[in-house]
Amino acid sequence: MGSKVRQQADSLGITQQQLTTLYAQAHRYRRTASKFIPDVGDEIRDFMTLINPAIAQDKAGGGRNFTFHYLSIIANLYVEVVDKSAGLVAANPSNRAIQINIYSNNEEYIQGIAKAVNQVFENGMLANIDWKKIEKTFKVKSEDCIATWNTLLK
């Protein structure tokens, strides 16, 4: 069973747009009844509501891994935040790894999301990522990830 927000983005063709993927770690988590919400997800949601207050959002997953879905039909923008456990204590932000999938052909939106996420830490996201956990969890190379971040933060 998938997310209804993802299904809606698929049916509208939004997930056929350019995909930009960023990797991050949360500075802190907000606890809800049964889930921890990373501050990264809150920043993305807040940025998207500035563009258009009528966004759809959804959470899927369980246990130690969650996916947060954010969709703005008017802005033609869909973002998935994949938050996975990368250590023994899942509630510890340093033991989590986050993949941010941005589906948009609007470069300003992509850069805006990168800048919003970068502000989670005072000295920027790149200085605070444990790249070994990102590489192990998502099977990516840190050099490629850092290059994408640097391109968007220019």
GUKOL-473622 format. One record per residue (C-alpha): residue in one letter; y, x, z. Coordinates in steps of 0.02 Angstrom, whole numbers, padded with zeros to 5 digits. Layout:
residues N
(r 'a', (Y, X, Z))
...
This chain:
residues 154
(r 'm', (00000, 00000, 00000))
(r 'g', (00169, 00071, -00048))
(r 's', (00348, 00040, -00007))
(r 'k', (00431, -00116, -00078))
(r 'v', (00590, -00015, -00102))
(r 'r', (00494, 00114, -00205))
(r 'q', (00413, -00024, -00308))
(r 'q', (00585, -00099, -00342))
(r 'a', (00654, 00071, -00396))
(r 'd', (00502, 00093, -00510))
(r 's', (00523, -00080, -00587))
(r 'l', (00708, -00047, -00622))
(r 'g', (00668, 00120, -00704))
(r 'i', (00770, 00218, -00578))
(r 't', (00624, 00335, -00541))
(r 'q', (00624, 00383, -00726))
(r 'q', (00791, 00471, -00703))
(r 'q', (00818, 00655, -00667))
(r 'l', (00725, 00711, -00510))
(r 't', (00805, 00837, -00394))
(r 't', (00704, 00897, -00245))
(r 'l', (00776, 00980, -00091))
(r 'y', (00686, 01043, 00063))
(r 'a', (00757, 01034, 00238))
(r 'q', (00724, 01024, 00423))
(r 'a', (00805, 00903, 00543))
(r 'h', (00920, 00960, 00681))
(r 'r', (00872, 00809, 00788))
(r 'y', (00776, 00647, 00780))
(r 'r', (00825, 00471, 00829))
(r 'r', (00684, 00372, 00910))
(r 't', (00649, 00193, 00858))
(r 'a', (00511, 00081, 00927))
(r 's', (00372, 00175, 00840))
(r 'k', (00449, 00311, 00733))
(r 'f', (00564, 00461, 00739))
(r 'i', (00705, 00455, 00611))
(r 'p', (00772, 00626, 00559))
(r 'd', (00959, 00652, 00557))
(r 'v', (00936, 00705, 00375))
(r 'g', (00885, 00526, 00332))
(r 'd', (01034, 00456, 00426))
(r 'e', (01153, 00569, 00329))
(r 'i', (01079, 00513, 00163))
(r 'r', (01088, 00330, 00212))
(r 'd', (01270, 00351, 00268))
(r 'f', (01317, 00438, 00105))
(r 'm', (01235, 00302, 00001))
(r 't', (01322, 00163, 00097))
(r 'l', (01489, 00246, 00059))
(r 'i', (01448, 00226, -00126))
(r 'n', (01384, 00048, -00104))
(r 'p', (01361, -00039, 00063))
(r 'a', (01218, -00146, -00005))
(r 'i', (01073, -00023, -00001))
(r 'a', (00891, -00063, 00025))
(r 'q', (00792, 00045, 00144))
(r 'd', (00613, 00053, 00201))
(r 'k', (00494, 00163, 00303))
(r 'a', (00312, 00197, 00263))
(r 'g', (00177, 00303, 00339))
(r 'g', (00112, 00332, 00511))
(r 'g', (00042, 00458, 00630))
(r 'r', (00129, 00622, 00598))
(r 'n', (00198, 00589, 00423))
(r 'f', (00329, 00464, 00365))
(r 't', (00423, 00426, 00205))
(r 'f', (00595, 00346, 00211))
(r 'h', (00656, 00255, 00055))
(r 'y', (00838, 00221, 00010))
(r 'l', (00892, 00124, -00146))
(r 's', (01062, 00081, -00216))
(r 'i', (01040, -00029, -00369))
(r 'i', (01226, -00030, -00410))
(r 'a', (01237, 00160, -00401))
(r 'n', (01070, 00177, -00493))
(r 'l', (01012, 00296, -00356))
(r 'y', (00847, 00310, -00264))
(r 'v', (00805, 00437, -00128))
(r 'e', (00641, 00472, -00039))
(r 'v', (00638, 00574, 00120))
(r 'v', (00462, 00638, 00153))
(r 'd', (00450, 00697, 00334))
(r 'k', (00289, 00789, 00378))
(r 's', (00221, 00870, 00532))
(r 'a', (00214, 01059, 00513))
(r 'g', (00164, 01108, 00689))
(r 'l', (00073, 01051, 00845))
(r 'v', (00213, 00955, 00930))
(r 'a', (00265, 00829, 00798))
(r 'a', (00418, 00767, 00896))
(r 'n', (00497, 00941, 00892))
(r 'p', (00617, 00957, 00743))
(r 's', (00566, 01138, 00715))
(r 'n', (00387, 01077, 00687))
(r 'r', (00435, 00960, 00546))
(r 'a', (00462, 00990, 00360))
(r 'i', (00563, 00875, 00249))
(r 'q', (00561, 00848, 00061))
(r 'i', (00706, 00752, -00014))
(r 'n', (00674, 00676, -00186))
(r 'i', (00834, 00616, -00269))
(r 'y', (00819, 00509, -00427))
(r 's', (00986, 00501, -00514))
(r 'n', (01071, 00554, -00674))
(r 'n', (01238, 00563, -00582))
(r 'e', (01270, 00745, -00532))
(r 'e', (01407, 00694, -00410))
(r 'y', (01284, 00589, -00310))
(r 'i', (01156, 00729, -00307))
(r 'q', (01286, 00855, -00248))
(r 'g', (01354, 00730, -00122))
(r 'i', (01183, 00706, -00044))
(r 'a', (01155, 00895, -00037))
(r 'k', (01323, 00920, 00049))
(r 'a', (01291, 00778, 00172))
(r 'v', (01121, 00849, 00219))
(r 'n', (01194, 01024, 00231))
(r 'q', (01314, 00962, 00366))
(r 'v', (01170, 00922, 00485))
(r 'f', (01190, 01099, 00552))
(r 'e', (01361, 01176, 00589))
(r 'n', (01318, 01334, 00492))
(r 'g', (01228, 01243, 00350))
(r 'm', (01049, 01194, 00313))
(r 'l', (00992, 01356, 00230))
(r 'a', (01026, 01460, 00386))
(r 'n', (00915, 01345, 00489))
(r 'i', (00759, 01315, 00384))
(r 'd', (00593, 01393, 00432))
(r 'w', (00540, 01427, 00253))
(r 'k', (00362, 01473, 00303))
(r 'k', (00335, 01294, 00364))
(r 'i', (00413, 01221, 00206))
(r 'e', (00307, 01333, 00093))
(r 'k', (00147, 01294, 00187))
(r 't', (00177, 01106, 00200))
(r 'f', (00238, 01072, 00023))
(r 'k', (00161, 01218, -00073))
(r 'v', (00328, 01279, -00145))
(r 'k', (00416, 01447, -00157))
(r 's', (00568, 01471, -00046))
(r 'e', (00662, 01567, -00182))
(r 'd', (00657, 01415, -00297))
(r 'c', (00710, 01297, -00158))
(r 'i', (00855, 01409, -00106))
(r 'a', (00912, 01422, -00287))
(r 't', (00919, 01232, -00301))
(r 'w', (01018, 01219, -00140))
(r 'n', (01141, 01354, -00195))
(r 't', (01167, 01269, -00364))
(r 'l', (01210, 01104, -00282))
(r 'l', (01321, 01177, -00145))
(r 'k', (01428, 01282, -00263))
